[in-house]
């Protein structure tokens, strides 16, 4: 991100993807190439935080704040998706005879063991998402109770129309934000929970080397690395 991209939004309101106001951008740090290295934020609670560039998304003249857990969940999602696609590709290449069997087994093993690297991250993140969803459930319940109470007070003449309108608009806005975030959390949680079973199903279908179960506490803690290159062999042309 170049400094020119962020200059126009300094001082403007900053929201997350659920349209919740979180604060504003007040400045940035840049290197000698004029590339932004981090962004200074002022949150609505008065805290000042130096934030990685990856947590800010700029669209036109607007900027959006990406929560740390959203960033982590997105990265894990992409890694799981990559593993699924690569294992599927390796199986197809081996089935069609386009890859040497020894190389296939080595790469298959590396990709299978790379799941172990994601295990701890996934479990910690799922626990964090679970806690956040519980807080959102409590918040939604509180807002619904307050709205019912406001309706009662309005009907009984305890508060006037303006007071009720203020409460209603605030609660409605809060419910929309909370429900949006909860639905997003559920989508991410479901994906992370199902990602491993998806990989295991593909493995079992091909009857190839076993992929370790992420929920098995006895699985080795050896950290694998997803290889960047797949070596292929060309089919010999028929005479």
C-alpha positions as CSV (number, residue, x, y, z in Angstrom):
1,X,0.0,0.0,0.0
2,X,1.4,3.4,-1.1
3,X,1.1,6.4,1.2
4,X,-1.0,8.2,-1.4
5,X,-3.8,5.6,-0.9
6,X,-4.3,6.4,2.7
7,X,-3.8,10.1,2.8
8,X,-7.3,10.8,1.6
9,X,-8.9,8.8,4.4
10,X,-6.9,10.2,7.4
11,X,-9.4,11.5,9.9
12,X,-12.4,9.8,8.4
13,X,-14.7,7.4,10.2
14,X,-13.6,3.8,10.3
15,X,-16.0,0.8,10.4
16,X,-15.7,-2.9,10.3
17,X,-17.3,-5.1,7.7
18,X,-20.5,-5.3,9.7
19,X,-20.8,-1.5,9.6
20,X,-19.9,-1.1,13.3
21,X,-18.1,2.2,13.9
22,X,-14.7,1.4,15.5
23,X,-12.8,4.7,15.3
24,X,-10.7,6.6,12.8
25,X,-7.4,6.6,11.0
26,X,-5.1,9.4,12.3
27,X,-1.9,8.6,10.5
28,X,0.6,6.1,9.2
29,X,4.2,5.0,9.1
30,X,6.0,4.6,5.7
31,X,9.4,3.4,4.6
32,X,11.8,5.2,2.2
33,X,9.9,3.7,-0.7
34,X,6.8,5.6,0.5
35,X,5.1,2.2,1.2
36,X,2.9,2.2,4.3
37,X,4.2,-0.2,6.9
38,X,1.6,0.4,9.6
39,X,-1.4,2.6,10.4
40,X,-2.2,4.5,13.6
41,X,-5.8,4.2,14.7
42,X,-7.9,6.0,17.4
43,X,-10.6,3.7,18.6
44,X,-14.0,4.9,19.9
45,X,-13.0,4.1,23.5
46,X,-10.1,6.5,23.3
47,X,-7.3,3.9,22.8
48,X,-4.6,4.4,20.2
49,X,-3.3,1.4,18.3
50,X,-0.6,0.9,15.7
51,X,-2.2,-1.5,13.3
52,X,-0.7,-3.7,10.5
53,X,-1.6,-2.7,7.0
54,X,-3.3,-6.1,6.5
55,X,-6.1,-5.1,8.9
56,X,-7.2,-2.1,6.8
57,X,-9.1,-2.5,3.6
58,X,-9.5,0.6,1.4
59,X,-12.3,0.8,-1.1
60,X,-12.5,4.2,-2.9
61,X,-12.7,6.9,-0.3
62,X,-13.8,4.5,2.5
63,X,-11.7,2.3,4.8
64,X,-12.7,-0.8,6.7
65,X,-11.2,-2.4,9.8
66,X,-10.6,-6.1,9.7
67,X,-10.7,-7.7,13.2
68,X,-7.6,-9.8,14.1
69,X,-9.7,-13.0,14.4
70,X,-11.2,-12.3,10.9
71,X,-7.7,-12.0,9.5
72,X,-6.6,-15.2,11.2
73,X,-9.7,-17.1,10.2
74,X,-9.4,-16.0,6.6
75,X,-5.7,-17.2,6.5
76,X,-6.6,-20.6,8.0
77,X,-9.5,-20.9,5.6
78,X,-7.2,-20.3,2.6
79,X,-4.6,-22.8,3.9
80,X,-7.2,-25.5,4.3
81,X,-8.6,-24.8,0.9
82,X,-5.2,-25.0,-0.6
83,X,-4.4,-28.3,1.0
84,X,-7.7,-29.8,-0.3
85,X,-7.0,-28.6,-3.8
86,X,-3.4,-29.8,-3.8
87,X,-4.2,-33.2,-2.4
88,X,-6.9,-33.6,-5.0
89,X,-4.5,-32.5,-7.8
90,X,-1.8,-35.0,-6.6
91,X,-4.3,-37.8,-6.5
92,X,-5.5,-37.1,-10.0
93,X,-1.9,-36.8,-11.3
94,X,-1.0,-40.1,-9.7
95,X,-4.1,-41.8,-11.0
96,X,-3.4,-40.6,-14.6
97,X,0.3,-41.6,-14.3
98,X,1.5,-38.1,-14.7
99,X,3.7,-38.1,-11.6
100,X,6.3,-40.5,-10.3
101,X,4.9,-42.7,-7.5
102,X,7.8,-42.0,-5.2
103,X,7.5,-38.2,-5.6
104,X,3.7,-38.6,-5.2
105,X,4.1,-40.4,-1.9
106,X,6.6,-37.8,-0.6
107,X,4.5,-34.8,-1.6
108,X,1.3,-36.5,-0.3
109,X,3.0,-37.1,3.0
110,X,4.2,-33.5,3.3
111,X,0.7,-32.1,2.5
112,X,-0.9,-34.5,5.0
113,X,1.5,-33.6,7.8
114,X,1.0,-29.9,7.0
115,X,-2.4,-30.3,8.6
116,X,-0.8,-30.8,11.9
117,X,0.7,-27.3,11.7
118,X,-2.8,-25.9,11.5
119,X,-4.3,-28.0,14.3
120,X,-3.3,-25.8,17.3
121,X,-4.2,-22.6,15.4
122,X,-7.6,-23.9,14.5
123,X,-8.4,-25.1,18.0
124,X,-7.4,-21.8,19.6
125,X,-9.3,-19.8,17.0
126,X,-12.5,-21.9,17.3
127,X,-12.4,-21.4,21.1
128,X,-12.1,-17.6,20.6
129,X,-14.9,-17.6,18.0
130,X,-17.1,-19.6,20.4
131,X,-16.5,-17.0,23.2
132,X,-17.3,-14.1,20.8
133,X,-20.5,-15.8,19.6
134,X,-21.6,-16.3,23.2
135,X,-21.1,-12.6,23.9
136,X,-23.0,-11.7,20.7
137,X,-25.9,-14.0,21.9
138,X,-26.0,-12.2,25.2
139,X,-25.9,-8.8,23.5
140,X,-28.7,-9.7,21.2
141,X,-30.8,-11.0,24.1
142,X,-30.1,-7.8,26.0
143,X,-31.1,-5.6,23.1
144,X,-34.3,-7.6,22.5
145,X,-35.2,-7.3,26.2
146,X,-34.5,-3.5,26.2
147,X,-36.6,-3.0,23.1
148,X,-39.5,-4.8,24.7
149,X,-39.1,-2.7,27.8
150,X,-39.1,0.5,25.7
151,X,-42.2,-0.6,23.9
152,X,-43.9,-1.2,27.2
153,X,-42.8,2.2,28.5
154,X,-44.0,3.9,25.4
155,X,-47.4,2.2,25.5
156,X,-47.8,3.1,29.2
157,X,-47.0,6.7,28.6
158,X,-43.8,6.6,30.6
159,X,-41.7,7.9,27.6
160,X,-42.7,10.0,24.7
161,X,-42.5,9.3,21.0
162,X,-39.0,10.9,20.5
163,X,-37.5,8.9,23.4
164,X,-39.0,5.7,22.0
165,X,-37.8,6.5,18.5
166,X,-34.2,7.1,19.8
167,X,-34.2,3.7,21.6
168,X,-35.8,1.8,18.7
169,X,-33.3,3.2,16.1
170,X,-30.3,2.4,18.4
171,X,-31.5,-1.1,19.2
172,X,-32.3,-1.9,15.5
173,X,-28.9,-0.7,14.4
174,X,-27.2,-2.7,17.2
175,X,-29.2,-5.9,16.3
176,X,-28.3,-5.7,12.7
177,X,-24.6,-5.4,13.5
178,X,-24.6,-8.2,16.1
179,X,-26.6,-10.6,13.8
180,X,-24.3,-9.8,10.9
181,X,-21.2,-10.6,12.9
182,X,-22.8,-13.7,14.4
183,X,-23.7,-15.1,11.0
184,X,-20.2,-14.4,9.7
185,X,-18.7,-16.2,12.8
186,X,-21.0,-19.2,12.2
187,X,-19.9,-19.4,8.6
188,X,-16.2,-19.4,9.6
189,X,-16.7,-21.8,12.4
190,X,-18.6,-24.3,10.2
191,X,-15.9,-24.1,7.6
192,X,-13.1,-24.7,10.1
193,X,-14.9,-27.6,11.7
194,X,-15.7,-29.2,8.4
195,X,-12.3,-28.5,6.7
196,X,-10.5,-31.5,8.2
197,X,-13.4,-34.0,7.5
198,X,-13.4,-32.8,3.9
199,X,-9.7,-33.5,3.6
200,X,-10.1,-36.9,5.3
201,X,-13.0,-37.8,3.0
202,X,-10.9,-37.1,-0.1
203,X,-8.2,-39.3,1.4
204,X,-10.4,-42.2,2.2
205,X,-12.0,-42.1,-1.2
206,X,-8.6,-42.5,-2.8
207,X,-7.5,-45.1,-0.3
208,X,-4.1,-43.4,0.0
209,X,-2.0,-42.5,3.0
210,X,-3.9,-41.5,6.1
211,X,-4.3,-37.8,7.0
212,X,-4.0,-37.2,10.8
213,X,-7.1,-36.3,12.6
214,X,-7.0,-32.8,14.0
215,X,-9.1,-33.8,17.0
216,X,-6.8,-36.6,17.9
217,X,-4.6,-35.5,20.8
218,X,-2.1,-38.2,20.2
219,X,-1.2,-36.9,16.7
220,X,2.5,-36.0,16.4
221,X,3.2,-32.3,16.8
222,X,5.7,-32.3,13.9
223,X,5.1,-29.2,11.9
224,X,4.9,-29.8,8.1
225,X,5.3,-27.3,5.4
226,X,3.1,-27.1,2.3
227,X,5.6,-27.6,-0.6
228,X,5.5,-24.9,-3.3
229,X,6.6,-27.1,-6.2
230,X,5.1,-30.3,-7.6
231,X,7.5,-32.3,-9.8
232,X,5.8,-34.0,-12.8
233,X,6.9,-36.6,-15.4
234,X,5.7,-36.4,-18.9
235,X,3.9,-39.3,-20.4
236,X,5.9,-41.2,-23.0
237,X,4.4,-40.6,-26.4
238,X,3.2,-43.7,-28.1
239,X,5.3,-44.8,-31.0
